[in-house]
């Protein structure tokens, strides 16, 4: 599990995937998100700009990202 510590109130989903090293570019993030491969708090999320806040958990494949303040 990766943990991303927020400097602001939120981080966008595409940015979180890149920050955790699960995708190599914004284009790749867009493809996997729009393909329905990413879940936020157990629900499929198709918006790359989805704002993630403290306590959110992102799942992509076998990897998880926890968002922390």
N, C-alpha and C positions, 0 to 999 in steps of 0.2 A: 504494500500500500504506500502510495506517495502522499505527502502532506504539503499543501500549498498554504503558506501563511500570508494573509492579506495585508497589504499596505494601505489599501483604500477600503471602501465599503463592500466592493464586489470585484470579481474577475469574470470576464466573459468565457463561455464554454470553450470556444476555439483556442483562446489564449491559454487556458488551463491545460488543455491537451498538449499544446506545444511546450509549456513550462515544465510539464512532467516528463517530456521526452517521448511521449507515446505516438506523436506524429512529427514529421520533419518540417512541415510547412502549413501555412494557412489554407492552401488549396487542398492538401491531404486532409486537414481537419474538416473542411467543408464537405468533402466526399464521404467520409465515414459518418459524419453527423447526419447528413441528408439521406444516407443509405440506411438509417435506422440502427446503426451499430453501437450507439452511445446511449446510456441511460443516466438520468439524474434522479437520485433518490428512488430508484427502482422503476422509473417510468421512461419510456423511449422519448428522447428529446431531439427534435429536428431543427432547432433554431441555433445557429452557430453563435449568435449574439446573446443567448440566454445568460442572464446575470446570475452568477453563483455567489452565495453569501455564506457566512460562518455556519458550519454544520452540514452543508450539502455534501453529498457523496456522489461522485461520477464513476460509472463503470464502463470500461471499454475492453472487450475481450475478457481476459482473466485478470486484468489490472483494475485497481481502484485508486481514486484520488479523493482525499478528504480535504475539504476547504476549512481553514481555521483562521480565526482572527488574531 
